[in-house]
Amino acid sequence: MKRLIAALLVLCLAGCSAPASVSVPSGPAPGEAAVTCRIADGAENGSLLLAGQGEDTGLYRLNAADLPVTLDGEEASAADLRDGMLVTVYFSGEVLESYPASFHQPARLEAVSAGADDRVDLALQALEDLWSEDTALNENIEQLSVYIDEALVPNAAERAAAGWRFAELHQLPPPMTYSWKELCDEGYVNEEELSWEKGCYFELKAAEDTGTGKTLRFNAQKWRGGLAAILYDGCTAKQKADGSWSYERGVFAIA
């Protein structure tokens, strides 16, 4: 009998001890809608730029600082989020018409660490390096196009997010996503004179040997005219275990 009582006391104490983490049920509550996105930027301060996934090509803004957050099904906070993570936002179902859009009455956010892939930051790294070269080319930009190859950033919303965030950081006009040839076809660039008087073109284009998986190769350029351009030829990017990327610049050329 004494042994039985002792065993029961042990079980009671074990049941009363605080768990290391609390599992939180997933899924929308009645009346909620859900959108799955990737964190394109802003995880460091909770002011998130989100890129829609699948057929959703939208960009969204969300302040996660005051929202209930889970990570891999466990209670967490906005400080646990990282750029490149996939997240599901639960909200009232109404999206406010702005650009980027915002969610009406966001209720909570669920994040997962699996599948993190921060290609937006990879694009931003290369764009920022181009911006820092030959800064005279950055003056008086009234029009902007940022073309990012689908082979480098497969998701359309993430490509748009990289261009948008780059323009926002430098107080540039909202970017187009035309390639150089499309700019010529649309009449922005004078193809014969090789000039774009009012604009600047940034391009991240996959190399012929693009690479696969965790290694990518690409070329990067900033262009305002035939004699006003810089190029990184043969850049190599590598993905880390946490989904972030770093890259080495290729051969530098200037026109």
Backbone torsions as a table, in degrees:
resi	resn	phi	psi	omega
1	MET	NA	-44.0	179.0
2	LYS	-61.7	-39.5	179.4
3	ARG	-64.4	-39.2	179.5
4	LEU	-63.6	-43.6	179.4
5	ILE	-63.5	-42.6	179.3
6	ALA	-61.7	-41.2	179.5
7	ALA	-64.3	-40.3	178.6
8	LEU	-65.3	-38.8	177.4
9	LEU	-61.8	-41.7	178.4
10	VAL	-60.7	-43.3	179.5
11	LEU	-65.1	-39.1	179.0
12	CYS	-64.6	-43.6	179.7
13	LEU	-64.2	-40.0	178.9
14	ALA	-64.3	-39.0	-179.4
15	GLY	-70.9	-27.0	-179.2
16	CYS	-85.1	-15.3	-178.0
17	SER	-68.5	146.8	-176.8
18	ALA	-72.8	132.3	178.1
19	PRO	-70.8	156.2	179.5
20	ALA	-68.3	-32.6	179.0
21	SER	-150.4	161.5	-177.4
22	VAL	-116.0	121.9	178.0
23	SER	-75.9	133.9	-176.6
24	VAL	-115.2	129.1	179.2
25	PRO	-59.1	147.2	-179.8
26	SER	-105.7	163.9	175.2
27	GLY	110.7	157.1	-178.4
28	PRO	-74.1	145.5	172.9
29	ALA	-81.7	164.8	177.4
30	PRO	-53.6	132.2	179.0
31	GLY	85.2	-3.1	179.9
32	GLU	-94.7	152.1	169.1
33	ALA	-114.6	161.9	-177.5
34	ALA	-136.1	139.6	175.9
35	VAL	-131.1	130.6	177.5
36	THR	-99.0	130.6	-176.2
37	CYS	-138.8	171.3	168.9
38	ARG	-110.8	140.2	176.2
39	ILE	-71.8	110.6	-179.0
40	ALA	-83.6	-32.6	-178.2
41	ASP	-168.5	159.3	170.2
42	GLY	97.7	1.3	-178.3
43	ALA	-61.8	-26.8	-176.8
44	GLU	-65.9	-23.9	179.7
45	ASN	-126.1	4.3	176.7
46	GLY	83.9	-4.6	176.9
47	SER	-93.5	93.7	-166.1
48	LEU	-89.3	137.1	164.1
49	LEU	-102.8	119.7	-173.9
50	LEU	-113.3	140.5	178.6
51	ALA	-112.7	124.6	179.1
52	GLY	-60.3	156.4	-178.0
53	GLN	-117.1	161.4	-179.4
54	GLY	65.0	-129.9	-179.4
55	GLU	-80.2	-8.3	178.2
56	ASP	-82.2	108.4	-179.3
57	THR	-100.3	16.2	-176.3
58	GLY	-79.1	157.5	170.3
59	LEU	-111.2	142.3	-176.0
60	TYR	-135.2	150.3	170.7
61	ARG	-109.8	139.7	178.6
62	LEU	-151.6	128.8	172.8
63	ASN	-91.0	107.6	-175.9
64	ALA	-89.4	-4.2	-171.9
65	ALA	-59.1	-35.1	-175.7
66	ASP	-107.0	11.0	-178.5
67	LEU	-95.5	147.0	167.5
68	PRO	-62.6	133.7	-176.3
69	VAL	-129.0	138.5	168.2
70	THR	-121.2	150.9	175.8
71	LEU	-130.0	119.7	-177.6
72	ASP	53.8	37.9	175.5
73	GLY	82.6	2.1	-179.1
74	GLU	-114.2	151.6	177.7
75	GLU	-57.8	136.8	-178.3
76	ALA	-149.2	-163.5	177.3
77	SER	-144.6	172.5	179.5
78	ALA	-60.3	-27.0	179.8
79	ALA	-67.0	-17.2	-179.8
80	ASP	-87.1	-7.7	-178.3
81	LEU	-77.5	152.2	178.1
82	ARG	-135.6	144.4	174.3
83	ASP	-56.6	140.2	-179.6
84	GLY	97.3	-14.8	178.9
85	MET	-71.9	150.7	169.6
86	LEU	-87.2	136.5	-179.3
87	VAL	-136.0	152.6	172.2
88	THR	-116.9	125.5	-179.6
89	VAL	-102.8	128.3	175.8
90	TYR	-104.1	132.0	-174.0
91	PHE	-153.8	-176.5	-172.7
92	SER	-69.1	-17.8	-176.7
93	GLY	108.6	-12.7	-179.9
94	GLU	-100.2	130.8	176.3
95	VAL	-106.5	125.1	-178.4
96	LEU	-76.0	134.5	-173.3
97	GLU	-81.8	90.9	172.0
98	SER	-141.5	178.8	174.4
99	TYR	-138.1	118.8	-8.9
100	PRO	-59.0	156.2	-179.5
101	ALA	-74.1	169.3	175.6
102	SER	-137.6	157.3	-176.9
103	PHE	-91.8	135.1	175.4
104	HIS	-80.6	127.2	178.4
105	GLN	50.9	60.7	174.4
106	PRO	-63.1	136.9	-174.4
107	ALA	-105.6	-38.8	-177.3
108	ARG	-168.0	170.1	-176.7
109	LEU	-138.5	130.9	175.2
110	GLU	-111.8	125.9	-180.0
111	ALA	-116.9	152.6	174.3
112	VAL	-129.2	142.3	179.6
113	SER	-84.0	-26.9	179.0
114	ALA	-67.2	139.8	177.5
115	GLY	81.9	9.4	177.9
116	ALA	-61.8	134.6	-177.1
117	ASP	-155.7	100.4	-171.7
118	ASP	-95.6	62.6	178.9
119	ARG	-72.5	-22.8	175.4
120	VAL	-61.3	-44.4	179.0
121	ASP	-65.9	-36.2	175.5
122	LEU	-58.0	-47.5	178.0
123	ALA	-61.0	-42.5	-179.6
124	LEU	-64.7	-37.6	176.7
125	GLN	-57.5	-48.6	-178.3
126	ALA	-67.0	-40.9	179.3
127	LEU	-64.0	-41.0	178.7
128	GLU	-64.8	-38.5	178.1
129	ASP	-65.1	-41.1	176.2
130	LEU	-61.6	-41.3	-179.1
131	TRP	-60.4	-35.8	-176.2
132	SER	-76.7	-12.5	179.9
133	GLU	-91.6	138.1	176.0
134	ASP	44.0	66.4	-171.2
135	THR	-65.3	-12.5	175.2
136	ALA	-62.2	-26.6	178.6
137	LEU	-72.0	-11.2	-177.7
138	ASN	-89.7	-3.0	-173.5
139	GLU	-83.3	142.5	171.8
140	ASN	56.3	44.5	177.2
141	ILE	-83.8	115.5	178.4
142	GLU	-103.4	-20.7	178.0
143	GLN	-135.8	148.8	-174.4
144	LEU	-144.7	138.2	170.2
145	SER	-131.7	131.8	178.0
146	VAL	-120.8	107.0	-179.3
147	TYR	-102.4	122.7	178.9
148	ILE	-122.4	123.3	-176.4
149	ASP	-61.4	136.7	177.7
150	GLU	-60.8	-28.3	179.2
151	ALA	-67.1	-24.4	178.5
152	LEU	-88.4	-44.0	179.6
153	VAL	-129.0	93.4	-172.6
154	PRO	-63.1	-32.0	-175.0
155	ASN	-81.9	125.9	-175.7
156	ALA	-63.1	-41.0	-179.6
157	ALA	-65.8	-35.4	178.3
158	GLU	-69.4	-36.4	174.6
159	ARG	-63.0	-44.2	178.4
160	ALA	-63.4	-37.9	-179.0
161	ALA	-63.9	-40.5	179.9
162	ALA	-63.5	-45.6	178.9
163	GLY	-65.0	-42.4	-179.6
164	TRP	-63.3	-46.6	-177.6
165	ARG	-66.3	-39.3	177.5
166	PHE	-60.3	-46.9	179.2
167	ALA	-63.5	-40.5	-179.5
168	GLU	-63.5	-42.2	-178.5
169	LEU	-62.4	-31.1	-175.5
170	HIS	-110.4	14.2	177.1
171	GLN	52.8	46.3	178.1
172	LEU	-98.6	165.0	177.2
173	PRO	-61.9	154.3	175.6
174	PRO	-53.2	132.2	-171.0
175	PRO	-82.4	146.1	164.2
176	MET	-84.0	170.6	179.1
177	THR	-122.7	23.4	-179.4
178	TYR	-70.2	146.1	167.3
179	SER	-75.5	170.8	-179.6
180	TRP	-60.2	-42.7	179.8
181	LYS	-64.3	-39.8	178.2
182	GLU	-65.9	-35.4	175.7
183	LEU	-62.8	-38.8	176.2
184	CYS	-65.5	-46.4	-178.0
185	ASP	-63.8	-32.5	-179.0
186	GLU	-85.8	-2.9	176.0
187	GLY	87.8	7.5	178.0
188	TYR	-76.0	-44.1	-178.3
189	VAL	-101.8	133.5	173.1
190	ASN	-81.8	102.9	-173.1
191	GLU	-68.1	-31.4	-179.2
192	GLU	-72.6	-42.7	-178.4
193	GLU	-90.0	-5.6	-178.7
194	LEU	51.2	59.4	-179.2
195	SER	-146.8	151.8	172.0
196	TRP	-136.6	91.7	-170.1
197	GLU	-57.5	-41.1	-173.5
198	LYS	-101.2	-5.9	-168.9
199	GLY	-128.3	173.9	177.6
200	CYS	-138.9	140.2	-176.1
201	TYR	-118.3	127.4	175.3
202	PHE	-115.0	137.5	-177.2
203	GLU	-138.3	131.7	170.1
204	LEU	-119.6	109.0	-172.2
205	LYS	-124.0	133.9	-180.0
206	ALA	-60.3	139.4	174.9
207	ALA	-72.8	166.9	178.9
208	GLU	-57.7	-40.9	174.0
209	ASP	-97.2	80.8	-171.3
210	THR	-63.9	-35.4	-173.7
211	GLY	91.6	171.5	-179.0
212	THR	-140.5	164.9	173.1
213	GLY	61.9	-117.8	-172.3
214	LYS	-95.7	8.5	176.3
215	THR	-132.2	127.5	179.5
216	LEU	-129.1	146.4	176.9
217	ARG	-124.5	136.8	-175.7
218	PHE	-155.0	166.8	173.5
219	ASN	-114.6	150.3	-177.4
220	ALA	-134.4	140.4	178.1
221	GLN	-148.1	153.6	170.1
222	LYS	-120.0	130.4	-170.5
223	TRP	-138.5	131.7	170.3
224	ARG	-127.3	-7.5	178.6
225	GLY	175.5	173.3	-177.7
226	GLY	-59.6	-30.7	178.4
227	LEU	-115.8	26.8	-179.8
228	ALA	-144.0	72.0	-176.2
229	ALA	-153.5	154.6	171.8
230	ILE	-132.2	156.4	-174.3
231	LEU	-144.6	136.3	165.1
232	TYR	-106.6	113.1	-176.4
233	ASP	-104.0	117.6	176.4
234	GLY	87.9	48.7	175.2
235	CYS	-78.6	148.9	178.2
236	THR	-127.8	125.7	-179.7
237	ALA	-113.6	142.5	178.5
238	LYS	-130.0	138.5	179.9
239	GLN	-93.4	138.1	177.8
240	LYS	-90.4	171.8	-176.2
241	ALA	-61.8	-29.3	-177.9
242	ASP	-86.6	4.9	178.6
243	GLY	94.1	-9.2	177.6
244	SER	-78.2	164.3	-177.6
245	TRP	-127.9	151.1	167.4
246	SER	-134.0	157.7	-178.5
247	TYR	-142.5	156.6	173.7
248	GLU	-109.1	130.4	-179.4
249	ARG	-66.6	150.6	176.4
250	GLY	-87.7	-160.6	179.6
251	VAL	-66.3	130.3	-178.0
252	PHE	-88.0	133.3	176.2
253	ALA	-136.8	150.5	-178.7
254	ILE	-136.9	144.1	177.9
255	ALA	-121.0	NA	NA
